[in-house]
Structure formats: C-alpha cells, structure tokens
Amino acid sequence: MKKSSGNFVKTISCPVCDNPNINYFIKKNDYSFDKCNECDFIFLNPMPNQTVLNKIYTDEDTKTTDGYKKASSRLRRAFLKLPRFLPYVLNKNSLDFGCGGGFVAYAISFVSKSSTGIDINEKAVIYAKKRFNRVNFFCKNFSDLLKSQEKYDFVHSSEVIEHVSDINLYMQVLKQLVKKKGYLYITTPDLGHPKVPEDITKWDVLCPPIHVQHFTKKTVSVLFKKYGFNIIKFYKNRKPGLIFLSQKS
Ligand SMILES: [Zn+2]
C-alpha cells in the first residue's frame, strides 16, 4: 500500500515481496532507509518520485553533449567485458537499458545482429549518437517503453536498478523488453558482500538519493522470480557488487 504526499511516496509493505514485516534500518544524508525482514530489501521510505530523482542525476556524467566522464576507460572496460556477453549476443538483438554514453552497446554491436541503447538522460543519448553511429540510440522513459512492442534476445542493465524510484515499474519494463527465453544481465551494489563496511553508513555506495535502494542475492532472487526471470548465475566478484544473469521463462 502506498501513500503519496508531494514528491515522496510512503509504503507500509515491502515493494519487492509485499510483506508488511518492514522496519526502520538507517539514516544517511537526512534520508531514511527501511529494511524488509523477509527478503532483505533496503529502500528509502518515504521514496522520492522519479521526477525528483531525474533532476538529481541528469547532470552527473554529462556536462555537455561533447564529453563524457571517464569515456576512454568506460570504452576499454566495455570491450574487456565483451567475451562474457558473447554467448548471449552473437547474431542476436541486444539492448543496453540505461546505456549512458553508449560504450557497452558499441562494443556489443561488433558481434550482435543489432545493438540498441536506451537512456533517460537526453545529453548522454546525444553524445552516444554522435560518437557511435553503428548503434541505435533512443531517449525513452518507462511509460514510453511499456507501450513499445520491441523485444530483445539480450538486455543489459548495469547500475540502474539501485536508482529507480518505482522498482516494480522498472521490472515491468524489463519483462516487456526481454523476449521469451531471452537473457537479462544486471549489475548493482551487493549489500550482502563481505567487503561492505560493518558501519554501513561509512560505505560510499550508500549515497541517497543517488542510490535509493539496495539488494542482496536473496532480494534479487525474490524480485526477479516475481517477474518471471530465473537467475541462472551469479558471477564471482571480489568487489561488493552483484552481477547476475537471468532467463525469462
Ligand atoms: Zn521484502
């Protein structure tokens, strides 16, 4: 159940597993997190709406449409990651959802049948279009995408899920975008990782309202199952990040 007041939404049950067993967890930067005792989901409650959040990060990586923060290292890392994606993108239709400057979509375009990048940040999309003309880039929001009939064999969405105001809307969009039996590759900070500081407020990744929610393996297992995705594997990571591949049933 949700109660909306102005730019914030207060919930009395867990947005992931719908259980009312939620408690106050921690405060940082004057934002208050709750934790679900059933699925470990940690989320801002009240939650700022998407309009508020969009204003905060539109200018984070793109000062202008001609430059992109850490562009050369992002491009190098995209090509280094390509072998991991290869079995799922070779001669397939691929989408990077939350593509930023388009680096991953560009690397994938050399092996896929088609490569698309979508981002809500207009400046990022303009930059990506200018730089990588072999990729299809679009600036679209969640409601545009829910109406879309376009479906992909592989969807990559890296470091997006921790930013979205309405986690269930984001999941509906992913469900809409991935073909039946298609693959979904997600990365997000891992709150259950041994390297997370004991005093979690000292962890720089806990930075509301940039990141509005956090997950463990348990949380994402519950959440992705709810939307018809079976997690096939969690990739090993020495850093506190969840990296996992799921398949739509
Ligand atoms: Zn829960």
Boltz pocket constraint, residues with backbone or C-beta under 6 A from the ligand:
constraints:
  - pocket:
      binder: B
      contacts: [[A, 14], [A, 15], [A, 16], [A, 17], [A, 18], [A, 19], [A, 36], [A, 37], [A, 38], [A, 39], [A, 40], [A, 41]]
      max_distance: 6.0
